[in-house]
Amino acid sequence: MKEYNVVNGTSYDRRTPNEIIRVLEMARANRTRLHISLGEIEGPNVGNDWLEEFDSYGYIGRSMGPSKVPILIANRRSIGGGSLLDHCIVRIRRSAGGHLLYRHPAYHFGEMQIRSKAKVLTLPDGRVLATDVFRNGELHASFQNIDQARRWVRKLGVVATITA
């Protein structure tokens, strides 16, 4: 049976640090939209951001049922959302403006580089991918142009160097 730490009626994973619970509860009470970064919480890569781009923005709510776990609600009109891996949170920022609310003591995202593709790739729908984003030397994402890559990196709240 999973063990919970119940705070204000919300059941958090017992491994979730109190500081994260405090930030999430404040955001839930104030209806603050957040960007939540999940990552490694133990092992050799502790603090490493997974750089998830989907299901990482929203408002904090609670699920139904006997254990009301925290959920991430996409927007104010949404009536539900996926449960949060609250014990795997490595960083919390306000969605508007990116103000940092919490960061794991060992938080890191690796070395990010934006580079032009060696060989441009044309997709079946006609789009052309000409720019790559590398994380620690490995391809992480591809984009049509450098501006799209910059926007994506900025949206994730990380820093990348640009090389030709």
Summary of the structure (lengths in Angstrom):
residues: 164
radius of gyration: 17.9
end to end distance: 52.8
largest distance: 54.9
contacts: 456
relative contact order: 0.16
helix: 16%
strand: 41%
